[in-house]
């Protein structure tokens, strides 16, 4: 495939963000998550799926023509897909690049999976989870003190 | 800065030792002096679910230090029954008193109360989560009985899966040196892996289903009730409810200094004929509980440093 054809497949953006190294097939879920964040309502987003990747074999990527990414979205992203790369694009070039890591703290973006946790019963109350073991991606609810895997926590997002 | 007692997980070994030391000092204090430590102070005792013995213990502790108490022991007669939020209840009650003791059926409720209140908050049980004053009184009992906690061989018996008392005690004991645990339970009620993974590393623990082995080798046996209300499936409860019965005959193989503890109430797990043996320590444990709760109140309310 010539470089020209590649440009057609993945159009370059002048300014914005590229979320790269999304595991193949997971780009759709991420797009679905973005639709929950109202900041993206009028933003031009392009999803590319199943590109060749040296690291992953196949990968998805998203190009977002926005000036900023909301911090709540970045928290969701780090929790759901640690390992993806977020690149800031300025004048068609990569100006900044960050590999998302499982966060140490997840604040006010998730529901506690424990139905008896006070956070599920007190009006207007947020949640906080601390990472207690990075290897197993285990988090602890700051209130009910129960431990949850990242999978159990993000299951409450229903995406 | 105000201080709270919400979870045993929040306490360092040093802090635990401070509470034990304070309890010892209060116990050694002349009654006339002790009776005025918290003169003029008012404790809010908010029990959103019934627990007679814990409530009585806190109220007795406060009254015997010269303080007074207000509160409720069930929510039917309060604004909570009308739908008031916990935060609003706490912000209202804190206008009346100097510290708050809370028991609540929801896990994390005491933490929330501490977050919204400017007063010291003491957790007297939040659902299946924490009951830190029980753990501190258990430690005080052990120290009283043996003169030390380090190096004891302790059996935990019964419902090790659901018992919050056991989980908290394991985490607190793990902070001490050389504790050997013998974990005695039916297969279906074993101590969960996440409880075994204490911050200090792996527990030095032997797991068994045989209570007799524990009786013969341990310094202390901590019995627990198998609680019907913790079982999602009533059939599972029926299978294991009478798994362990400690009676006088079984204690014949015990070391002379073996002590039996229990958070109470007991049902069938300790036979009444154990009560008269020198091994029975569960009623003195209630008395040590009163002293420890006095120490906690005096510490958080500033009656003693």
Interface residues (C-beta under 8 A of the other chain):
Chain A: X114 X116 X117 X118 X119 X121 X122 X123 X125 X133 X138 X141 X142 X143 X144 X145 X146 X147
Chain B: X7 X9 X85 X86 X87 X104 X105 X106 X107 X108 X109 X111 X112 X126 X127 X128 X129 X130 X194 X197
